[in-house]
Amino acid sequence: MSTETEVRTGVYEAMFLASQTAAASFGDLIDHINSLFERANAEVISMKKWDERRLAYEIDKQKRGVYILAYFKCPTDMVPHLERDVVISDKLLRVLVTAADHLTAEEIAGFNDQDGLATEAKLKAQAGEVKESEASKKVHLGAPAASEMTPVKEAPKAEEAPASEAGGDDAGDTAEEKAAE
């Protein structure tokens, strides 16, 4: 007789809800979810960004969220550990894990968009770098350089006014002078 028990594994579907602030660094969010799967001894079969939308009610003062759908193979006793890790996480607001018995392996593989997630993370990281560099260009400490200064055009003085304006005809009067009359 053996004292070892058979480890049962199952195929599960997980819907993660991430906050907008966590989704701003999308690559870090995906890495965080993958590290949670590693802690649970899970093998990710497929993962994709499902949607980004307004929440029905605020969760932790967040009005919008990003949903990430994942299918994974995991020991059945590790699913509660995965759920607990999500509750502890500061990047993820919620998770819903269900058994994926209703789907075939081909259907699950059809949901795989891990390459798209990597591409989106790369694009968002590049966009963030561009925004940071533009913001750093706008911030200046000290006086502006002479090349950055725009010349100021001075208004003509009363003594230098042309004869037609000084003569008092109405063509040179301003709106305030006309209103005063």
C-alpha positions in Angstrom: 0.0 0.0 0.0 1.1 3.5 -0.8 0.6 6.5 1.4 0.6 8.9 -1.5 -2.7 10.3 -2.5 -3.4 11.0 -6.1 -3.4 14.7 -6.9 -6.5 15.5 -8.8 -6.2 18.3 -11.4 -8.9 20.1 -13.2 -9.4 22.7 -16.0 -10.7 26.0 -14.7 -11.9 29.3 -16.0 -10.9 32.5 -14.2 -12.2 36.0 -14.7 -9.9 38.6 -13.1 -11.0 42.1 -12.5 -8.2 44.6 -12.3 -8.3 48.3 -11.4 -7.6 51.0 -14.0 -4.5 52.1 -12.1 -3.1 48.5 -12.3 -4.0 48.2 -15.9 -2.1 51.4 -16.7 1.1 49.2 -16.4 -0.5 46.4 -18.3 2.7 44.3 -18.6 3.2 44.3 -14.9 -0.5 43.2 -14.4 -0.1 40.2 -16.7 3.2 39.3 -15.0 1.4 39.5 -11.6 -1.4 37.2 -12.8 1.2 34.7 -14.2 3.0 34.8 -10.8 -0.2 34.0 -9.0 -0.7 31.0 -11.3 2.9 29.9 -10.6 2.2 30.1 -6.9 -0.8 27.8 -7.4 1.1 25.3 -9.5 -1.2 26.1 -12.4 -0.5 25.7 -16.1 -2.0 28.5 -18.1 -3.8 27.2 -21.2 -5.0 30.4 -22.6 -5.4 34.0 -21.5 -6.9 37.1 -23.1 -8.1 40.6 -22.3 -11.9 40.3 -22.2 -13.0 43.9 -21.8 -12.5 47.2 -20.2 -15.7 48.8 -19.0 -17.5 50.8 -16.3 -18.4 48.9 -13.2 -22.0 48.6 -12.1 -20.9 49.8 -8.6 -17.7 51.1 -7.2 -15.2 48.6 -5.9 -12.4 50.1 -3.7 -13.3 53.5 -5.1 -12.8 52.3 -8.7 -15.4 53.1 -11.2 -13.8 51.3 -14.2 -12.1 48.0 -14.5 -10.3 45.7 -16.9 -11.4 42.1 -17.2 -8.9 39.3 -18.1 -10.2 35.8 -18.9 -7.9 32.9 -18.3 -8.2 29.1 -18.7 -5.7 27.0 -16.6 -5.0 23.5 -15.4 -4.5 23.3 -11.7 -4.6 20.9 -8.7 -8.0 21.1 -7.2 -6.7 21.8 -3.7 -4.8 24.9 -5.0 -7.8 26.8 -6.3 -8.6 28.3 -2.8 -5.0 29.4 -2.5 -5.2 31.2 -5.9 -8.4 33.0 -4.8 -6.8 34.0 -1.5 -3.8 35.4 -3.3 -6.1 37.5 -5.4 -7.9 38.8 -2.3 -4.5 39.8 -0.8 -3.4 41.4 -4.1 -3.5 45.2 -4.4 -3.7 45.1 -8.3 -6.7 42.8 -8.6 -10.1 43.7 -7.3 -12.0 40.4 -7.8 -11.7 36.9 -9.3 -14.3 34.3 -10.2 -13.0 30.8 -10.7 -15.3 28.1 -12.2 -14.7 24.6 -13.6 -14.4 24.7 -17.4 -15.9 21.3 -18.0 -18.4 22.7 -20.5 -15.7 23.6 -23.0 -13.5 21.4 -25.2 -9.8 21.8 -25.6 -10.2 23.4 -29.0 -12.7 26.0 -27.7 -10.3 26.9 -24.9 -7.4 27.2 -27.3 -9.6 29.5 -29.4 -9.5 32.0 -26.5 -5.7 32.2 -26.4 -4.5 35.7 -27.0 -1.3 35.7 -25.0 0.6 37.2 -27.9 -1.9 40.0 -28.1 -1.5 40.6 -24.4 2.3 40.9 -24.8 1.8 43.2 -27.8 -0.6 45.4 -25.9 1.6 45.5 -22.8 4.5 46.6 -25.1 2.5 49.3 -26.8 1.2 50.7 -23.5 4.7 50.8 -22.1 5.9 52.7 -25.1 3.0 55.1 -24.9 3.7 55.7 -21.2 7.4 56.4 -22.0 6.3 58.9 -24.7 4.0 60.7 -22.3 6.7 60.8 -19.6 9.2 62.3 -22.0 6.7 64.9 -23.3 5.9 65.8 -19.7 9.6 66.2 -18.9 10.0 68.5 -21.9 7.3 70.8 -20.5 8.8 71.2 -17.1 11.6 73.8 -16.8 13.5 74.8 -13.8 14.8 78.4 -13.8 14.6 81.0 -16.5 13.9 79.9 -20.1 16.8 79.9 -22.6 17.0 82.9 -24.9 16.0 80.7 -27.9 12.8 79.6 -26.1 11.7 83.2 -25.4 9.1 84.7 -27.8 9.6 88.3 -28.7 7.0 90.7 -27.3 5.5 93.2 -29.7 5.2 96.6 -28.1 2.1 98.7 -28.6 2.7 102.1 -30.4 2.9 105.1 -28.0 0.5 108.1 -28.3 3.2 110.4 -29.6 4.1 107.9 -32.3 0.5 107.6 -33.6 0.0 108.4 -37.2 -1.6 111.8 -38.0 -4.9 110.3 -39.0 -5.4 108.8 -35.6 -4.1 111.8 -33.7 -6.3 114.1 -35.7 -9.4 112.9 -34.0 -11.3 111.3 -36.9 -13.5 108.3 -35.9 -11.5 105.7 -38.0 -8.9 105.3 -35.2 -11.2 105.4 -32.2 -11.4 102.3 -30.1 -14.7 100.7 -29.0 -14.2 102.1 -25.5 -13.7 105.6 -26.8 -16.8 105.3 -29.0 -18.8 104.0 -26.0 -17.6 106.9 -23.8 -18.9 109.5 -26.4 
